[in-house]
Amino acid sequence: MTTDDQTSGPLTLRVNGSAYQLRLDYRTTVLDALREHLGLTGTKKGCDHGQCGACTVLADGRRVNSCLLLAVAARGAEITTIEGLASPDGLHPLQAAFVARDALQCGYCTPGQICSAAAMLGEAAAGWPSAASASLIPEIPQAGPVTLDAAEIRERMSGNLCRCGAYVNILAAILDVAGDMARAEEAR
């Protein structure tokens, strides 16, 4: 098999609001495309088996393990990495909260934690239940956003591991942002 036989045709990946034309081996993951072909090294390679969450990015607003998602399967999706969460006005609220709460030690898992938390906040606002949600009890149907308490956040973030053990501060940072969002919604 020649190298040409192993490459996909021209592939357009939309990452952080920009379109990139790439020629990749058809087996290239989104993680490797980001790091090796686009120079976006904020997304980390941890276990490379989808078990640690260090590589979490958003695909159309939903969290995915980029080490498991083939780049060819991400055609048409808007990929958002840790670099794409910030705005020209400053850090994303979760990024700022992680800094304020010192929710990192080595920082290796932090990009995946923040991307996962960003998607989780959207899921909860949309009323998606989790194993910790009261809405899974048939007698108590979920109507509207899920209240994010410590147990709910721990359950929803369980796919992201921190080997340093900064979980207490990670939880506090996410609770800060969830509380700010809830107060903003109440003010509307």
Helices and strands as residue ranges (DSSP letters): G 4-6, E 11-15, E 18-22, H 30-32, I 33-37, E 56-59, E 62-65, G 71-74, E 78-80, H 82-85, H 93-100, H 110-125, G 134-136, H 150-156, H 167-187
